[in-house]
Amino acid sequence: MEIKRKKAVFNWSGGKDSALALLKVIRSDEYEIVSLLTTVNRDSKRSTMHAIPEKILQMQADSIGLPLHIVNLTPKGDISDYESEMQTAVELFRTQGVSYFIFGDIFLSDVRSYREKQLEPYNIKVVEPLWDKTSKEIMTEFLESGLKTVVVTTTADLLGKEYIGKTIDQHFIDSLPEEIDICGENGEYHTLCYDGPIFKNIIPIELGEPFLFSHEVGMEDGSRKTFSYWFANIQE
């Protein structure tokens, strides 16, 4: 008897952890992925943390062979805007019978708790294929997976612009300062995955001159905080 797979949405960042989590989900054959979901800045048309152009995100989705659902966010940095737009997306997918949202988090319990809190009212369960492994275990698994990725964003006060464009390999890991999580799980860096077993073809990318960008973000407690990042200026 054929086992019915569970309908799920995969929250796609375009980076290495997301790609590794998706690879594990596909190989498990436990879930029917109805769509990838990505948040994009409504003005820049780039993903909110990695600054990957929407065109590249669509190319990734096409190569993977899954639909891409874009959640457009206004660039005011307000958590209520994010929650409102995500609520609309969740309600849409609930009508399609989706009961699971899959993420590529590793060990940030506060992030997982936030996701669970937001999705619980819709009876949607959070799935974390990489959860509760060490960063070393995840990085070893990534390096053995055949996935290929480059650094496209760093938190400026943690990693300088010299890290932009670096390939994730053992040399990169060895070059990281001791206090940096090797997977960048604390937001130290973000990546763009362009090749590997989840893709039918290589995603062509061209990185421009890195640039520094600072913005103020409204926090959940009502305060505001300024963050600065180096970006790769990915060409479309």
C-alpha positions as a printed NumPy array, in Angstrom:
array([[  0.   ,   0.   ,   0.   ],
       [  1.294,   3.426,  -0.958],
       [  1.956,   5.685,   2.03 ],
       [  0.423,   9.137,   1.648],
       [  3.057,  11.823,   2.064],
       [  2.438,  14.811,   4.347],
       [  1.79 ,  18.118,   2.593],
       [  4.371,  20.737,   3.503],
       [  5.761,  24.13 ,   2.566],
       [  9.524,  24.504,   2.569],
       [ 10.793,  27.868,   3.818],
       [ 13.578,  28.559,   1.333],
       [ 16.389,  31.054,   2.015],
       [ 18.485,  30.124,  -1.017],
       [ 21.466,  29.306,   1.208],
       [ 23.395,  26.266,   2.374],
       [ 21.391,  25.177,   5.45 ],
       [ 18.148,  25.552,   3.553],
       [ 19.559,  23.509,   0.67 ],
       [ 20.865,  20.777,   2.97 ],
       [ 17.545,  20.576,   4.825],
       [ 15.654,  20.336,   1.531],
       [ 17.986,  17.598,   0.307],
       [ 17.308,  15.572,   3.464],
       [ 13.532,  16.081,   3.126],
       [ 13.514,  15.032,  -0.53 ],
       [ 15.522,  11.903,   0.238],
       [ 13.266,  10.982,   3.17 ],
       [ 10.214,  10.946,   0.858],
       [  8.066,  11.67 ,   3.924],
       [  6.696,  15.011,   2.724],
       [  5.025,  16.311,  -0.405],
       [  6.561,  19.769,  -0.861],
       [  3.805,  21.85 ,  -2.467],
       [  5.905,  25.007,  -2.656],
       [  9.048,  26.815,  -1.606],
       [  8.366,  30.02 ,   0.338],
       [ 10.701,  33.019,   0.481],
       [ 10.37 ,  36.509,   1.972],
       [ 11.435,  39.317,  -0.353],
       [ 11.861,  43.073,   0.125],
       [  9.026,  44.643,  -1.871],
       [ 11.188,  47.542,  -3.083],
       [ 14.535,  45.88 ,  -3.848],
       [ 13.01 ,  42.577,  -5.074],
       [ 15.68 ,  40.713,  -3.12 ],
       [ 15.372,  38.202,  -0.279],
       [ 15.268,  39.832,   3.117],
       [ 18.477,  38.472,   4.69 ],
       [ 20.597,  37.046,   1.874],
       [ 19.7  ,  39.823,  -0.625],
       [ 19.305,  37.245,  -3.397],
       [ 17.47 ,  38.737,  -6.397],
       [ 13.989,  37.367,  -6.992],
       [ 15.114,  36.279, -10.461],
       [ 17.849,  34.065,  -8.957],
       [ 15.436,  32.65 ,  -6.374],
       [ 13.077,  31.725,  -9.215],
       [ 15.946,  30.107, -11.129],
       [ 16.76 ,  28.028,  -8.04 ],
       [ 13.129,  26.938,  -7.699],
       [ 12.866,  26.082, -11.401],
       [ 16.055,  24.02 , -11.216],
       [ 14.787,  22.227,  -8.09 ],
       [ 11.447,  21.648,  -9.796],
       [  9.167,  23.255,  -7.204],
       [  6.875,  26.312,  -7.282],
       [  8.115,  29.44 ,  -5.474],
       [  5.748,  31.516,  -3.342],
       [  7.039,  35.032,  -2.691],
       [  6.015,  36.869,   0.478],
       [  6.556,  40.564,  -0.245],
       [  7.574,  42.634,   2.774],
       [  7.633,  46.412,   3.005],
       [ 11.164,  47.645,   3.828],
       [ 10.222,  49.404,   7.08 ],
       [ 11.676,  46.67 ,   9.276],
       [  8.506,  46.146,  11.329],
       [  7.901,  42.695,  12.821],
       [  4.124,  43.237,  12.59 ],
       [  4.429,  43.633,   8.806],
       [  6.255,  40.297,   8.581],
       [  3.678,  38.55 ,  10.74 ],
       [  0.753,  39.98 ,   8.761],
       [  2.171,  38.938,   5.385],
       [  3.147,  35.492,   6.661],
       [ -0.345,  35.017,   8.091],
       [ -1.793,  35.6  ,   4.629],
       [  0.589,  33.001,   3.16 ],
       [ -0.183,  30.466,   5.893],
       [ -3.922,  30.845,   5.368],
       [ -3.45 ,  30.29 ,   1.633],
       [ -1.498,  27.08 ,   2.137],
       [ -3.938,  25.8  ,   4.736],
       [ -6.608,  25.831,   2.013],
       [ -4.323,  23.521,   0.034],
       [ -4.157,  20.991,   2.858],
       [ -0.696,  21.933,   4.13 ],
       [ -0.057,  20.859,   7.732],
       [  3.732,  21.31 ,   7.954],
       [  6.194,  24.159,   7.474],
       [  9.808,  23.039,   7.068],
       [ 12.805,  25.189,   8.056],
       [ 16.597,  24.883,   7.987],
       [ 17.38 ,  26.003,  11.56 ],
       [ 20.002,  24.141,  13.559],
       [ 19.902,  25.041,  17.249],
       [ 18.348,  28.471,  17.91 ],
       [ 15.551,  27.472,  20.271],
       [ 14.097,  30.99 ,  20.489],
       [ 13.694,  31.07 ,  16.695],
       [ 11.995,  27.681,  16.682],
       [  9.721,  28.69 ,  19.558],
       [  8.72 ,  31.832,  17.664],
       [  7.872,  29.815,  14.553],
       [  5.842,  27.319,  16.562],
       [  3.971,  30.12 ,  18.346],
       [  3.048,  31.773,  15.045],
       [  1.953,  28.551,  13.3  ],
       [  0.2  ,  26.724,  16.143],
       [ -3.101,  28.641,  15.74 ],
       [ -3.327,  27.23 ,  12.195],
       [ -2.567,  23.652,  13.303],
       [  0.625,  23.74 ,  11.278],
       [  3.591,  21.882,  12.722],
       [  7.198,  23.047,  12.444],
       [  9.663,  20.55 ,  10.961],
       [ 13.423,  21.07 ,  11.391],
       [ 15.485,  18.411,   9.532],
       [ 18.815,  19.777,  10.835],
       [ 17.661,  20.314,  14.394],
       [ 19.777,  19.604,  17.456],
       [ 22.93 ,  18.624,  15.634],
       [ 26.188,  20.439,  16.274],
       [ 27.443,  22.97 ,  13.753],
       [ 30.421,  20.705,  13.116],
       [ 28.109,  17.787,  12.288],
       [ 26.012,  19.926,   9.95 ],
       [ 29.05 ,  21.374,   8.195],
       [ 30.551,  17.91 ,   7.725],
       [ 27.258,  16.708,   6.245],
       [ 27.112,  19.762,   3.983],
       [ 30.655,  19.302,   2.682],
       [ 29.877,  15.659,   1.898],
       [ 26.526,  16.458,   0.235],
       [ 27.841,  17.818,  -3.061],
       [ 26.026,  21.12 ,  -2.564],
       [ 28.022,  24.195,  -3.604],
       [ 27.576,  27.651,  -2.141],
       [ 29.222,  31.066,  -1.757],
       [ 29.039,  33.722,   0.962],
       [ 26.81 ,  36.635,  -0.082],
       [ 26.171,  38.445,   3.224],
       [ 28.07 ,  38.99 ,   6.469],
       [ 27.233,  40.811,   9.671],
       [ 29.707,  43.67 ,   9.371],
       [ 30.961,  43.776,  12.948],
       [ 31.697,  40.029,  12.878],
       [ 33.082,  39.287,   9.382],
       [ 34.564,  41.803,   6.938],
       [ 33.926,  42.211,   3.232],
       [ 36.888,  39.94 ,   2.428],
       [ 34.586,  36.999,   3.21 ],
       [ 32.073,  37.968,   0.531],
       [ 32.284,  35.604,  -2.433],
       [ 34.188,  32.883,  -0.582],
       [ 33.24 ,  29.281,  -1.335],
       [ 32.157,  27.207,   1.655],
       [ 34.892,  24.589,   1.97 ],
       [ 37.432,  23.453,   4.542],
       [ 39.704,  26.404,   3.768],
       [ 36.83 ,  28.796,   4.513],
       [ 36.049,  27.03 ,   7.795],
       [ 39.7  ,  27.192,   8.858],
       [ 39.787,  30.936,   8.116],
       [ 36.908,  31.826,  10.451],
       [ 37.671,  33.553,  13.769],
       [ 37.298,  31.232,  16.745],
       [ 34.188,  33.002,  18.083],
       [ 32.253,  32.562,  14.813],
       [ 29.858,  29.631,  14.47 ],
       [ 31.128,  27.681,  11.46 ],
       [ 27.603,  27.394,  10.043],
       [ 26.836,  31.069,  10.647],
       [ 23.826,  29.99 ,  12.701],
       [ 23.938,  33.197,  14.752],
       [ 23.679,  35.301,  11.588],
       [ 27.413,  35.803,  11.106],
       [ 27.112,  35.08 ,   7.386],
       [ 24.617,  33.95 ,   4.749],
       [ 25.129,  32.085,   1.504],
       [ 23.743,  31.356,  -1.944],
       [ 23.566,  27.73 ,  -3.072],
       [ 24.033,  27.341,  -6.828],
       [ 24.793,  23.67 ,  -7.521],
       [ 24.373,  20.19 ,  -6.124],
       [ 22.042,  17.171,  -6.074],
       [ 18.827,  19.173,  -5.524],
       [ 19.361,  21.113,  -8.767],
       [ 18.787,  19.931, -12.336],
       [ 21.283,  22.527, -13.576],
       [ 23.862,  24.963, -12.189],
       [ 22.509,  28.393, -11.242],
       [ 24.628,  31.044, -13.033],
       [ 25.609,  33.811, -10.621],
       [ 27.788,  36.902, -10.852],
       [ 28.843,  38.838,  -7.757],
       [ 29.388,  42.596,  -7.924],
       [ 31.534,  44.784,  -5.674],
       [ 30.599,  44.223,  -1.99 ],
       [ 28.775,  47.11 ,  -0.347],
       [ 27.941,  48.04 ,   3.245],
       [ 24.326,  48.58 ,   4.241],
       [ 22.872,  49.633,   7.608],
       [ 19.225,  49.694,   8.617],
       [ 17.087,  50.101,  11.692],
       [ 14.772,  47.266,  12.678],
       [ 11.729,  47.32 ,  14.932],
       [ 12.104,  44.588,  17.551],
       [  9.304,  42.509,  19.091],
       [  9.567,  44.435,  22.392],
       [  8.949,  47.748,  20.592],
       [ 12.571,  48.917,  20.615],
       [ 14.6  ,  49.669,  17.491],
       [ 18.098,  48.425,  16.669],
       [ 20.555,  49.25 ,  13.875],
       [ 22.224,  46.398,  11.983],
       [ 25.053,  46.669,   9.425],
       [ 25.867,  44.08 ,   6.761],
       [ 28.237,  43.5  ,   3.875],
       [ 26.385,  42.378,   0.747],
       [ 27.721,  40.76 ,  -2.42 ],
       [ 25.613,  42.852,  -4.812],
       [ 24.471,  39.769,  -6.729],
       [ 23.939,  40.661, -10.364],
       [ 20.646,  39.816, -12.062]])
